Amino acid sequence: MRTPPQPPRGPTPPRGPTPPRGPASPPRGPTAAKPAPPRTAPRKPSRRLPGWLARAQRLLLQPGQEWQVIATEFATSGPIYSRYVVPMAAIGPIAATVGTIVFGVRNSIAGSYGMSAGDAVTSGVLDYALNLVGVYVFALLIDVLAPSFGGQRNRVQALKLAAYGSTPYWVGGVVALFPKLSLIGGVLALYSVRLLALGLAPLMKAPRDKTAAYTLLVSIAGIVLALVVSAVTPVVVGR
């Protein structure tokens, strides 16, 4: 059988316009460019106070809360002295020494008197040493008096109270930089009485109804110690 003849093919129809291509897809793989991170302003380093100075600030501004923290934290005599008493007790003697060298005058309970630069340094070192000893004696008195007012004896807690409760007294010592203003430092030191009153209950476990009498007796002992320190220095340096 013969294959029937195929019909002739017509002309090829023309192609339509080529559609526009979209934007080229971004390259992939390790060669792809990473977007640049946003620029940020450089951070300023945060200014933090030393630990002892930050604690002093909290005791002055938030005494109730800070006493609760102090009462529960574990501590021994060495760290209390090295981390707090040593720097804080130096404020007054350093200020008094500089003020005496600059103005040539030193004030004490015996009055004002002239002093050479060498005697001023000797007096400042002696004041500093007596302050360190005075804190320990003050802590002993607080500890011994505790049972008389329903409190519990605890040598470390008593040292905490003596050291941290003396904060206004030490901070007020900076006024000794100007001898004529030394009395203002004494007024500022009176805030220590308030600070001691707030710390007796949480640290020495004294009943609140006996806290007032306990505070009064402890404050008198602290004032006597401060007066002794102030009186001993002129005698030693020959004034």
N, CA, C and O of each residue as an XYZ file, in Angstrom:
956
protein
N       0.830     -1.208      0.000
C       0.000      0.000      0.000
C       0.852      1.239      0.000
O       1.902      1.295      0.639
N       0.384      2.234     -0.727
C       1.122      3.495     -0.764
C       0.677      4.427      0.360
O      -0.503      4.524      0.696
N       1.694      5.120      0.937
C       1.402      6.112      2.006
C       0.758      7.312      1.386
O       1.263      7.849      0.400
N      -0.376      7.756      1.957
C      -1.038      8.907      1.368
C      -0.146     10.122      1.449
O       0.554     10.307      2.445
N      -0.154     10.929      0.457
C       0.715     12.120      0.449
C       0.334     13.086      1.556
O      -0.847     13.331      1.803
N       1.418     13.672      2.268
C       1.212     14.643      3.358
C       0.890     16.005      2.771
O       1.418     16.383      1.725
N       0.019     16.740      3.450
C      -0.285     18.082      2.964
C       0.915     18.991      3.132
O       1.665     18.841      4.096
N       1.115     19.911      2.236
C       2.290     20.805      2.333
C       2.221     21.684      3.578
O       1.162     22.188      3.951
N       3.421     21.858      4.231
C       3.489     22.688      5.467
C       3.460     24.165      5.110
O       4.056     24.598      4.124
N       2.757     24.922      5.930
C       2.698     26.367      5.713
C       3.900     27.055      6.302
O       4.748     26.424      6.933
N       3.972     28.359      6.092
C       5.104     29.114      6.655
C       5.090     29.131      8.177
O       4.024     29.137      8.793
N       6.291     29.138      8.792
C       6.396     29.138     10.272
C       5.911     30.470     10.806
O       6.350     31.526     10.351
N       4.988     30.422     11.790
C       4.464     31.688     12.327
C       5.562     32.444     13.062
O       6.400     31.824     13.717
N       5.576     33.792     12.965
C       6.634     34.576     13.652
C       6.483     34.522     15.173
O       5.373     34.468     15.702
N       7.640     34.538     15.868
C       7.617     34.499     17.338
C       7.278     35.891     17.893
O       7.625     36.922     17.316
N       6.587     35.869     19.038
C       6.256     37.138     19.690
C       7.476     37.760     20.351
O       8.539     37.143     20.426
N       7.312     38.973     20.824
C       8.455     39.654     21.471
C       8.921     38.930     22.728
O       8.112     38.422     23.504
N      10.209     38.891     22.913
C      10.775     38.208     24.096
C      10.456     39.025     25.338
O      10.746     40.221     25.378
N       9.856     38.391     26.369
C       9.526     39.151     27.597
C      10.793     39.628     28.285
O      11.803     38.925     28.291
N      10.742     40.832     28.870
C      11.957     41.352     29.547
C      12.317     40.499     30.747
O      11.449     40.031     31.483
N      13.594     40.309     30.928
C      14.048     39.508     32.064
C      14.073     40.370     33.337
O      14.361     41.566     33.295
N      13.769     39.734     34.445
C      13.804     40.438     35.739
C      15.225     40.679     36.193
O      16.177     40.254     35.539
N      15.367     41.355     37.303
C      16.724     41.628     37.817
C      17.447     40.334     38.132
O      16.850     39.355     38.580
N      18.703     40.355     37.895
C      19.490     39.147     38.141
C      19.437     38.790     39.605
O      19.537     39.656     40.474
N      19.279     37.519     39.871
C      19.219     37.049     41.253
C      20.571     37.228     41.910
O      21.601     37.050     41.259
N      20.591     37.584     43.218
C      21.878     37.815     43.892
C      22.701     36.550     43.903
O      22.153     35.450     43.977
N      24.002     36.690     43.829
C      24.861     35.498     43.845
C      24.744     34.766     45.152
O      24.580     35.365     46.215
N      24.832     33.477     45.054
C      24.747     32.630     46.243
C      26.102     31.991     46.493
O      26.984     31.962     45.635
N      26.219     31.491     47.690
C      27.448     30.787     48.013
C      28.420     31.682     48.752
O      28.057     32.789     49.151
N      29.649     31.226     48.942
C      30.631     31.969     49.750
C      31.017     33.301     49.168
O      31.511     34.172     49.884
N      30.794     33.485     47.834
C      31.196     34.762     47.236
C      30.161     35.846     47.422
O      30.399     36.993     47.042
N      28.996     35.510     48.008
C      27.943     36.509     48.174
C      28.408     37.582     49.145
O      29.023     37.275     50.166
N      28.121     38.820     48.836
C      28.533     39.932     49.700
C      27.598     40.027     50.894
O      26.378     39.996     50.733
N      28.164     40.144     52.099
C      27.357     40.261     53.300
C      27.006     41.719     53.540
O      27.828     42.609     53.320
N      25.777     41.960     53.994
C      25.405     43.355     54.260
C      26.247     43.933     55.383
O      26.553     43.246     56.358
N      26.613     45.173     55.246
C      27.449     45.832     56.267
C      26.633     46.040     57.532
O      25.481     46.466     57.457
N      27.214     45.745     58.702
C      26.478     45.943     59.953
C      26.184     47.408     60.177
O      26.966     48.267     59.771
N      25.061     47.709     60.822
C      24.738     49.121     61.073
C      25.747     49.749     62.006
O      26.234     49.117     62.944
N      26.050     50.996     61.733
C      27.009     51.704     62.570
C      26.336     52.205     63.831
O      25.264     52.808     63.790
N      26.979     51.945     64.938
C      26.459     52.411     66.224
C      27.500     53.295     66.881
O      28.704     53.157     66.661
N      27.000     54.196     67.684
C      27.914     55.108     68.384
C      28.726     54.325     69.403
O      28.171     53.442     70.057
N      30.001     54.605     69.567
C      30.817     53.884     70.551
C      30.292     54.088     71.957
O      29.913     55.194     72.342
N      30.274     52.987     72.729
C      29.762     53.058     74.093
C      30.799     53.676     75.008
O      31.994     53.395     74.926
N      30.299     54.519     75.874
C      31.181     55.113     76.859
C      31.356     54.135     78.013
O      30.377     53.535     78.457
N      32.574     53.959     78.508
C      32.777     53.032     79.623
C      32.009     53.496     80.852
O      32.033     54.673     81.212
N      31.318     52.536     81.496
C      30.520     52.875     82.675
C      31.440     53.197     83.841
O      32.430     52.504     84.074
N      31.111     54.230     84.554
C      31.900     54.639     85.706
C      31.303     54.011     86.953
O      30.195     54.350     87.368
N      32.050     53.096     87.539
C      31.587     52.412     88.735
C      32.429     52.844     89.919
O      33.648     52.988     89.818
N      31.756     53.047     91.045
C      32.466     53.425     92.247
C      33.183     52.209     92.820
O      32.740     51.079     92.615
N      34.281     52.425     93.531
C      34.896     51.303     94.250
C      33.893     50.697     95.222
O      32.966     51.368     95.677
N      34.090     49.419     95.535
C      33.128     48.723     96.387
C      32.901     49.399     97.726
O      31.763     49.496     98.185
N      33.971     49.869     98.361
C      33.821     50.488     99.681
C      33.072     51.804     99.596
O      32.295     52.143    100.488
N      33.309     52.559     98.506
C      32.629     53.845     98.355
C      31.163     53.645     97.971
O      30.300     54.412     98.398
N      30.876     52.616     97.166
C      29.490     52.315     96.812
C      28.701     51.893     98.051
O      27.539     52.266     98.212
N      29.339     51.113     98.924
C      28.656     50.713    100.163
C      28.400     51.922    101.052
O      27.330     52.036    101.649
N      29.358     52.812    101.144
C      29.159     54.023    101.947
C      27.994     54.837    101.408
O      27.202     55.382    102.177
N      27.891     54.917    100.091
C      26.785     55.652     99.480
C      25.447     55.017     99.828
O      24.495     55.722    100.162
N      25.366     53.700     99.755
C      24.104     53.019    100.083
C      23.760     53.167    101.555
O      22.587     53.307    101.901
N      24.761     53.139    102.428
C      24.496     53.305    103.860
C      23.953     54.692    104.168
O      23.120     54.847    105.061
N      24.411     55.689    103.444
C      23.950     57.049    103.686
C      22.575     57.307    103.082
O      21.779     58.058    103.645
N      22.294     56.682    101.932
C      21.050     56.961    101.217
C      19.966     55.922    101.456
O      18.782     56.260    101.448
N      20.346     54.658    101.670
C      19.378     53.573    101.883
C      19.830     52.719    103.067
O      20.101     51.531    102.895
N      19.916     53.295    104.254
C      20.512     52.559    105.384
C      19.736     51.316    105.783
O      20.341     50.289    106.092
N      18.402     51.385    105.783
C      17.617     50.228    106.199
C      17.858     49.020    105.324
O      18.080     47.921    105.833
N      17.817     49.205    104.007
C      18.040     48.097    103.086
C      19.471     47.567    103.175
O      19.694     46.357    103.118
N      20.428     48.466    103.312
C      21.825     48.028    103.328
C      22.164     47.269    104.610
O      22.970     46.339    104.582
N      21.557     47.656    105.728
C      21.801     46.912    106.969
C      21.272     45.480    106.856
O      21.885     44.556    107.391
N      20.157     45.289    106.177
C      19.631     43.929    105.992
C      20.599     43.083    105.180
O      20.786     41.901    105.469
N      21.213     43.677    104.169
C      22.200     42.949    103.355
C      23.431     42.622    104.185
O      23.944     41.503    104.138
N      23.903     43.604    104.947
C      25.108     43.412    105.762
C      24.883     42.344    106.824
O      25.787     41.561    107.117
N      23.694     42.305    107.398
C      23.411     41.358    108.476
C      23.492     39.910    108.005
O      23.850     39.029    108.786
N      23.166     39.652    106.744
C      23.110     38.275    106.246
C      24.361     37.839    105.499
O      24.510     36.648    105.224
N      25.261     38.743    105.161
C      26.433     38.348    104.382
C      27.517     37.792    105.294
O      27.735     38.269    106.407
N      28.194     36.755    104.775
C      29.285     36.144    105.538
C      30.518     37.032    105.447
O      30.862     37.522    104.371
N      31.177     37.235    106.575
C      32.370     38.089    106.590
C      33.238     37.701    107.777
O      32.776     37.077    108.732
N      34.488     38.081    107.695
C      35.424     37.924    108.805
C      36.082     39.279    109.069
O      35.905     40.230    108.307
N      36.830     39.345    110.143
C      37.414     40.632    110.544
C      38.374     41.182    109.498
O      38.392     42.385    109.240
N      39.180     40.297    108.892
C      40.173     40.756    107.921
C      39.577     41.508    106.742
O      39.981     42.641    106.482
N      38.617     40.909    106.008
C      38.021     41.631    104.876
C      37.286     42.900    105.281
O      37.298     43.879    104.535
N      36.644     42.904    106.449
C      35.946     44.118    106.886
C      36.946     45.264    107.025
O      36.675     46.394    106.618
N      38.096     44.957    107.601
C      39.123     45.987    107.751
C      39.727     46.388    106.404
O      39.777     47.569    106.062
N      40.191     45.372    105.635
C      40.939     45.685    104.417
C      40.069     46.307    103.338
O      40.538     47.155    102.579
N      38.792     45.893    103.257
C      37.943     46.362    102.169
C      37.105     47.586    102.527
O      36.524     48.221    101.647
N      37.042     47.919    103.828
C      36.208     49.074    104.178
C      36.885     50.010    105.179
O      37.023     51.207    104.925
N      37.300     49.463    106.308
C      37.825     50.329    107.365
C      39.101     51.044    106.917
O      39.256     52.241    107.155
N      40.006     50.319    106.276
C      41.294     50.915    105.879
C      41.103     52.125    104.961
O      41.692     53.171    105.235
N      40.315     52.039    103.892
C      40.147     53.241    103.059
C      39.287     54.318    103.701
O      39.587     55.504    103.566
N      38.215     53.927    104.401
C      37.313     54.929    104.969
C      37.973     55.705    106.107
O      37.809     56.921    106.210
N      38.715     55.005    106.959
C      39.348     55.672    108.100
C      40.451     56.625    107.674
O      40.892     57.456    108.468
N      40.906     56.515    106.425
C      41.976     57.388    105.950
C      41.462     58.743    105.475
O      42.256     59.667    105.299
N      40.154     58.885    105.265
C      39.617     60.125    104.692
C      39.923     61.328    105.590
O      40.481     62.325    105.133
N      39.556     61.229    106.857
C      39.757     62.344    107.777
C      41.216     62.700    107.988
O      41.572     63.871    107.852
N      42.092     61.729    108.319
C      43.496     62.063    108.519
C      44.168     62.667    107.289
O      44.973     63.589    107.422
N      43.852     62.163    106.095
C      44.455     62.732    104.881
C      43.989     64.178    104.684
O      44.790     65.065    104.389
N      42.675     64.400    104.853
C      42.146     65.752    104.685
C      42.743     66.709    105.719
O      43.103     67.840    105.393
N      42.845     66.247    106.963
C      43.405     67.105    108.010
C      44.873     67.407    107.763
O      45.331     68.522    108.011
N      45.612     66.418    107.274
C      47.038     66.629    107.005
C      47.239     67.649    105.886
O      48.055     68.562    106.008
N      46.487     67.486    104.794
C      46.604     68.430    103.682
C      46.177     69.828    104.119
O      46.846     70.813    103.806
N      45.053     69.914    104.850
C      44.586     71.217    105.312
C      45.578     71.901    106.235
O      45.749     73.119    106.182
N      46.235     71.110    107.083
C      47.212     71.699    107.997
C      48.446     72.194    107.252
O      48.981     73.255    107.574
N      48.902     71.431    106.258
C      50.064     71.850    105.477
C      49.772     73.132    104.696
O      50.621     74.018    104.597
N      48.564     73.218    104.146
C      48.207     74.377    103.320
C      47.989     75.621    104.174
O      48.490     76.698    103.852
N      47.236     75.466    105.269
C      46.865     76.636    106.081
C      47.744     76.815    107.316
O      47.724     77.878    107.937
N      48.517     75.783    107.678
C      49.401     75.894    108.834
C      48.690     75.877    110.162
O      49.280     76.223    111.186
N      47.417     75.476    110.167
C      46.624     75.479    111.397
C      45.898     74.148    111.505
O      45.439     73.591    110.507
N      45.802     73.652    112.721
C      45.057     72.410    112.960
C      44.098     72.646    114.114
O      44.442     73.305    115.095
N      42.890     72.101    113.989
C      41.875     72.241    115.033
C      41.706     70.931    115.780
O      41.822     69.855    115.194
N      41.434     71.023    117.060
C      41.124     69.861    117.893
C      40.235     70.334    119.030
O      39.856     71.504    119.093
N      39.907     69.419    119.924
C      39.066     69.812    121.055
C      39.800     70.790    121.971
O      39.176     71.482    122.775
N      41.135     70.843    121.846
C      41.923     71.781    122.657
C      42.001     73.154    122.025
O      42.558     74.081    122.614
N      41.446     73.296    120.825
C      41.477     74.577    120.131
C      42.340     74.518    118.888
O      42.772     73.446    118.464
N      42.588     75.695    118.304
C      43.395     75.787    117.088
C      44.840     76.085    117.453
O      45.099     76.815    118.410
N      45.776     75.533    116.708
C      47.184     75.772    116.964
C      47.961     75.585    115.667
O      47.555     74.824    114.789
N      49.086     76.292    115.560
C      49.933     76.169    114.385
C      50.707     74.865    114.403
O      50.986     74.302    115.462
N      51.051     74.392    113.206
C      51.758     73.111    113.109
C      52.576     73.109    111.829
O      52.111     73.562    110.783
N      53.781     72.602    111.917
C      54.646     72.506    110.745
C      54.187     71.358    109.857
O      53.370     70.528    110.258
N      54.734     71.326    108.633
C      54.361     70.264    107.699
C      54.769     68.890    108.232
O      54.013     67.928    108.100
N      55.961     68.789    108.836
C      56.405     67.505    109.388
C      55.502     67.026    110.506
O      55.144     65.850    110.562
N      55.128     67.948    111.407
C      54.222     67.577    112.497
C      52.834     67.213    111.964
O      52.152     66.356    112.526
N      52.423     67.870    110.873
C      51.115     67.564    110.286
C      51.068     66.132    109.768
O      50.075     65.429    109.956
N      52.153     65.701    109.111
C      52.203     64.320    108.614
C      52.222     63.337    109.782
O      51.522     62.325    109.757
N      53.017     63.633    110.798
C      53.068     62.757    111.975
C      51.705     62.651    112.641
O      51.267     61.567    113.029
N      51.040     63.799    112.765
C      49.713     63.816    113.374
C      48.713     63.018    112.547
O      47.886     62.300    113.109
N      48.777     63.134    111.198
C      47.862     62.395    110.342
C      48.060     60.894    110.445
O      47.085     60.144    110.489
N      49.305     60.444    110.484
C      49.584     59.010    110.620
C      49.079     58.494    111.960
O      48.511     57.404    112.041
N      49.291     59.285    113.011
C      48.829     58.877    114.338
C      47.301     58.814    114.389
O      46.733     57.875    114.947
N      46.646     59.807    113.810
C      45.181     59.797    113.765
C      44.663     58.549    113.051
O      43.705     57.917    113.496
N      45.300     58.213    111.959
C      44.879     57.048    111.176
C      45.030     55.764    111.987
O      44.127     54.928    112.013
N      46.164     55.615    112.641
C      46.387     54.416    113.454
C      45.382     54.321    114.600
O      44.862     53.243    114.890
N      45.114     55.448    115.245
C      44.154     55.444    116.348
C      42.735     55.147    115.871
O      41.956     54.521    116.589
N      42.397     55.595    114.658
C      41.082     55.278    114.107
C      40.926     53.775    113.883
O      39.873     53.204    114.167
N      41.976     53.141    113.374
C      41.918     51.691    113.141
C      41.760     50.930    114.451
O      40.999     49.966    114.535
N      42.485     51.372    115.465
C      42.360     50.726    116.781
C      41.001     51.037    117.399
O      40.381     50.173    118.021
N      40.543     52.274    117.225
C      39.272     52.675    117.823
C      38.091     51.864    117.316
O      37.160     51.593    118.075
N      38.111     51.472    116.049
C      37.019     50.654    115.510
C      36.943     49.324    116.246
O      35.856     48.855    116.584
N      38.093     48.722    116.489
C      38.101     47.424    117.185
C      37.608     47.569    118.617
O      36.828     46.743    119.091
N      38.057     48.617    119.313
C      37.596     48.846    120.690
C      36.094     49.124    120.701
O      35.376     48.642    121.577
N      35.632     49.890    119.742
C      34.195     50.187    119.638
C      33.396     48.912    119.432
O      32.333     48.743    120.030
N      33.896     48.007    118.588
C      33.208     46.738    118.349
C      33.154     45.896    119.629
O      32.143     45.248    119.900
N      34.230     45.904    120.410
C      34.226     45.161    121.671
C      33.143     45.686    122.613
O      32.442     44.904    123.256
N      33.010     47.009    122.692
C      31.986     47.588    123.562
C      30.582     47.219    123.097
O      29.722     46.894    123.915
N      30.348     47.267    121.796
C      29.031     46.895    121.264
C      28.718     45.444    121.592
O      27.593     45.111    121.964
N      29.719     44.584    121.451
C      29.522     43.157    121.702
C      29.264     42.884    123.178
O      28.387     42.089    123.518
N      30.022     43.537    124.057
C      29.873     43.304    125.505
C      28.521     43.807    126.007
O      27.925     43.200    126.897
N      28.040     44.905    125.444
C      26.777     45.489    125.916
C      25.538     44.763    125.384
O      24.444     44.959    125.913
N      25.682     43.946    124.371
C      24.525     43.327    123.717
C      23.616     42.558    124.676
O      22.405     42.773    124.628
N      24.126     41.667    125.552
C      23.213     40.922    126.441
C      22.437     41.814    127.399
O      21.329     41.459    127.800
N      22.986     42.954    127.772
C      22.292     43.852    128.701
C      21.032     44.443    128.099
O      20.165     44.929    128.826
N      20.921     44.406    126.779
C      19.749     44.973    126.095
C      19.018     43.905    125.271
O      18.354     44.216    124.282
N      19.151     42.652    125.693
C      18.428     41.569    125.038
C      19.008     41.124    123.718
O      18.369     40.359    122.996
N      20.213     41.583    123.375
C      20.833     41.208    122.112
C      21.678     39.960    122.238
O      21.795     39.388    123.322
N      22.264     39.538    121.140
C      23.115     38.363    121.089
C      24.552     38.788    120.823
O      24.817     39.610    119.945
N      25.475     38.219    121.591
C      26.879     38.544    121.382
C      27.388     37.890    120.102
O      27.170     36.701    119.868
N      28.060     38.673    119.291
C      28.646     38.168    118.050
C      29.739     39.157    117.653
O      29.451     40.287    117.259
N      30.983     38.728    117.759
C      32.100     39.642    117.556
C      32.140     40.197    116.127
O      32.414     41.380    115.926
N      31.871     39.350    115.149
C      31.935     39.808    113.759
C      30.800     40.785    113.457
O      31.012     41.809    112.807
N      29.589     40.464    113.931
C      28.471     41.382    113.700
C      28.700     42.722    114.395
O      28.326     43.772    113.873
N      29.316     42.679    115.574
C      29.629     43.918    116.282
C      30.663     44.738    115.510
O      30.587     45.967    115.473
N      31.631     44.049    114.893
C      32.624     44.769    114.091
C      31.983     45.378    112.852
O      32.342     46.482    112.444
N      31.033     44.660    112.251
C      30.296     45.245    111.126
C      29.599     46.530    111.558
O      29.650     47.543    110.861
N      28.951     46.474    112.714
C      28.209     47.643    113.189
C      29.144     48.808    113.478
O      28.841     49.952    113.138
N      30.285     48.519    114.110
C      31.245     49.588    114.424
C      31.842     50.183    113.154
O      32.020     51.397    113.059
N      32.152     49.328    112.176
C      32.805     49.804    110.948
C      31.833     50.555    110.055
O      32.094     51.692    109.664
N      30.717     49.923    109.734
C      29.779     50.541    108.797
C      28.975     51.656    109.455
O      28.565     52.603    108.783
N      28.747     51.553    110.763
C      28.021     52.607    111.450
C      28.816     53.892    111.599
O      28.241     54.956    111.829
N      30.131     53.802    111.471
C      30.994     54.991    111.575
C      31.136     55.734    110.257
O      31.905     56.690    110.165
N      30.407     55.306    109.243
C      30.544     55.910    107.908
C      30.343     57.426    107.909
O      31.181     58.130    107.346
N      29.274     57.971    108.511
C      29.125     59.436    108.496
C      30.269     60.160    109.204
O      30.667     61.251    108.796
N      30.788     59.556    110.250
C      31.916     60.157    110.970
C      33.137     60.264    110.066
O      33.819     61.288    110.055
N      33.410     59.210    109.310
C      34.571     59.220    108.415
C      34.354     60.132    107.210
O      35.258     60.867    106.812
N      33.161     60.082    106.636
C      32.880     60.948    105.485
C      32.947     62.418    105.898
O      33.455     63.255    105.151
N      32.435     62.728    107.084
C      32.492     64.100    107.569
C      33.910     64.594    107.792
O      34.148     65.799    107.860
N      34.860     63.658    107.906
C      36.248     64.050    108.116
C      36.853     64.795    106.942
O      37.879     65.458    107.097
N      36.235     64.698    105.761
C      36.773     65.389    104.590
C      36.722     66.907    104.777
O      37.474     67.637    104.133
N      35.837     67.381    105.658
C      35.731     68.822    105.914
C      36.994     69.351    106.586
O      37.255     70.553    106.552
N      37.784     68.457    107.201
C      39.029     68.894    107.855
C      40.029     69.463    106.860
O      41.049     70.026    107.257
N      39.745     69.321    105.572
C      40.603     69.941    104.562
C      40.649     71.454    104.747
O      41.627     72.105    104.380
N      39.582     72.005    105.318
C      39.510     73.437    105.628
C      39.338     73.562    107.143
O      38.220     73.399    107.633
N      40.390     73.842    107.898
C      40.342     73.815    109.365
C      39.207     74.631    109.974
O      38.655     74.239    111.002
N      38.848     75.754    109.363
C      37.790     76.578    109.932
C      36.413     75.922    109.853
O      35.488     76.331    110.554
N      36.276     74.908    109.002
C      34.991     74.231    108.836
C      34.940     72.895    109.564
O      34.018     72.109    109.349
N      35.912     72.632    110.415
C      35.988     71.319    111.065
C      34.760     71.024    111.929
O      34.383     69.864    112.093
N      34.136     72.068    112.482
C      32.940     71.843    113.300
C      31.792     71.278    112.469
O      30.956     70.538    112.989
N      31.746     71.624    111.177
C      30.699     71.075    110.312
C      30.855     69.562    110.185
O      29.868     68.829    110.140
N      32.107     69.103    110.128
C      32.350     67.662    110.087
C      31.822     66.971    111.325
O      31.318     65.851    111.248
N      31.935     67.638    112.479
C      31.392     67.061    113.706
C      29.885     66.947    113.677
O      29.320     65.988    114.203
N      29.226     67.926    113.063
C      27.765     67.867    112.943
C      27.356     66.723    112.012
O      26.405     65.994    112.295
N      28.079     66.573    110.904
C      27.773     65.481    109.981
C      27.979     64.124    110.639
O      27.268     63.165    110.341
N      28.958     64.050    111.536
C      29.238     62.785    112.207
C      28.094     62.333    113.098
O      27.994     61.148    113.414
N      27.225     63.257    113.511
C      26.104     62.884    114.377
C      25.122     61.936    113.678
O      24.342     61.247    114.336
N      25.166     61.908    112.351
C      24.287     60.979    111.623
C      24.655     59.530    111.920
O      23.861     58.624    111.671
N      25.860     59.307    112.454
C      26.258     57.955    112.840
C      25.333     57.389    113.909
O      25.112     56.180    113.972
N      24.792     58.273    114.754
C      23.863     57.803    115.801
C      22.630     57.186    115.160
O      22.177     56.120    115.579
N      22.090     57.844    114.153
C      20.931     57.313    113.428
C      21.272     56.002    112.727
O      20.467     55.070    112.713
N      22.455     55.935    112.152
C      22.862     54.733    111.435
C      23.036     53.560    112.393
O      22.652     52.435    112.072
N      23.608     53.812    113.557
C      23.756     52.754    114.554
C      22.400     52.257    115.044
O      22.209     51.058    115.246
N      21.468     53.174    115.235
C      20.135     52.788    115.711
C      19.444     51.842    114.736
O      18.746     50.917    115.151
N      19.636     52.075    113.443
C      19.014     51.209    112.436
C      19.709     49.860    112.322
O      19.098     48.888    111.878
N      20.966     49.786    112.714
C      21.706     48.536    112.548
C      21.706     47.624    113.751
O      22.033     46.444    113.619
N      21.352     48.125    114.916
C      21.421     47.299    116.127
C      20.462     46.110    116.079
O      20.837     45.001    116.458
N      19.256     46.325    115.628
C      18.275     45.233    115.610
C      18.658     44.109    114.643
O      18.674     42.952    115.063
N      18.966     44.385    113.372
C      19.286     43.284    112.465
C      20.631     42.615    112.737
O      20.786     41.426    112.455
N      21.603     43.344    113.277
C      22.918     42.742    113.479
C      23.086     42.108    114.859
O      23.581     40.986    114.969
N      22.680     42.814    115.903
C      22.880     42.308    117.258
C      21.627     41.664    117.835
O      21.625     41.240    118.991
N      20.553     41.585    117.038
C      19.294     40.932    117.441
C      18.705     41.562    118.702
O      18.097     40.874    119.521
N      18.888     42.857    118.849
C      18.341     43.549    120.012
C      16.853     43.814    119.800
O      16.463     44.240    118.713
N      16.002     43.571    120.821
C      14.579     43.890    120.683
C      14.380     45.377    120.403
O      15.118     46.221    120.911
N      13.387     45.678    119.599
C      13.180     47.072    119.197
C      12.811     47.965    120.376
O      13.095     49.163    120.347
N      12.182     47.408    121.417
C      11.817     48.246    122.555
C      13.021     48.634    123.406
O      12.927     49.522    124.253
N      14.165     47.962    123.179
C      15.379     48.300    123.913
C      16.445     48.934    123.023
O      17.550     49.229    123.477
N      16.107     49.139    121.767
C      17.082     49.685    120.832
C      17.485     51.115    121.187
O      18.646     51.489    121.021
N      16.536     51.917    121.672
C      16.837     53.319    121.988
C      17.900     53.421    123.080
O      18.862     54.177    122.947
N      17.724     52.656    124.162
C      18.705     52.702    125.253
C      20.051     52.144    124.810
O      21.103     52.676    125.163
N      20.005     51.070    124.036
C      21.239     50.475    123.501
C      21.968     51.479    122.608
O      23.186     51.632    122.705
N      21.229     52.151    121.751
C      21.826     53.150    120.849
C      22.454     54.289    121.642
O      23.551     54.743    121.319
N      21.760     54.751    122.680
C      22.274     55.863    123.482
C      23.603     55.507    124.125
O      24.548     56.295    124.080
N      23.681     54.324    124.724
C      24.906     53.936    125.412
C      26.047     53.703    124.426
O      27.186     54.096    124.679
N      25.736     53.068    123.315
C      26.760     52.816    122.297
C      27.252     54.134    121.691
O      28.445     54.291    121.432
N      26.343     55.071    121.469
C      26.723     56.355    120.884
C      27.627     57.138    121.828
O      28.595     57.759    121.389
N      27.317     57.111    123.119
C      28.172     57.789    124.093
C      29.573     57.191    124.076
O      30.568     57.914    124.130
N      29.641     55.851    123.999
C      30.949     55.190    123.944
C      31.714     55.609    122.686
O      32.919     55.852    122.743
N      31.012     55.695    121.551
C      31.670     56.104    120.311
C      32.162     57.541    120.364
O      33.252     57.839    119.876
N      31.372     58.436    120.950
C      31.782     59.841    121.057
C      33.002     59.982    121.954
O      33.914     60.755    121.661
N      33.012     59.223    123.056
C      34.165     59.265    123.968
C      35.427     58.791    123.257
O      36.495     59.380    123.423
N      35.306     57.727    122.465
C      36.463     57.233    121.715
C      36.967     58.277    120.726
O      38.174     58.477    120.591
N      36.043     58.941    120.035
C      36.440     59.969    119.069
C      37.142     61.131    119.761
O      38.117     61.666    119.234
N      36.657     61.524    120.933
C      37.297     62.614    121.675
C      38.682     62.210    122.162
O      39.602     63.027    122.174
N      38.830     60.955    122.562
C      40.149     60.481    123.014
C      41.151     60.527    121.864
O      42.290     60.961    122.038
N      40.712     60.072    120.678
C      41.594     60.107    119.511
C      42.005     61.540    119.193
O      43.165     61.807    118.880
N      41.040     62.464    119.277
C      41.336     63.868    118.971
C      42.247     64.493    120.009
O      43.019     65.396    119.687
N      42.170     64.025    121.266
C      42.969     64.628    122.334
C      44.374     64.056    122.417
O      45.304     64.742    122.840
N      44.530     62.789    122.011
C      45.844     62.137    122.140
C      46.859     62.724    121.165
O      48.028     62.885    121.514
N      46.426     63.044    119.954
C      47.353     63.498    118.912
C      48.126     64.746    119.308
O      49.347     64.751    119.154
N      47.483     65.827    119.820
C      48.268     67.014    120.200
C      49.280     66.721    121.301
O      50.348     67.330    121.341
N      48.948     65.792    122.192
C      49.874     65.469    123.274
C      51.120     64.779    122.726
O      52.239     65.074    123.146
N      50.918     63.861    121.785
C      52.036     63.099    121.224
C      52.974     64.000    120.415
O      54.195     63.874    120.497
N      52.379     64.922    119.623
C      53.224     65.790    118.784
C      53.754     66.987    119.558
O      54.445     67.837    118.996
N      53.430     67.056    120.855
C      54.013     68.099    121.699
C      53.294     69.416    121.644
O      53.926     70.469    121.723
N      51.946     69.382    121.507
C      51.177     70.622    121.491
C      50.332     70.725    122.756
O      49.607     71.703    122.936
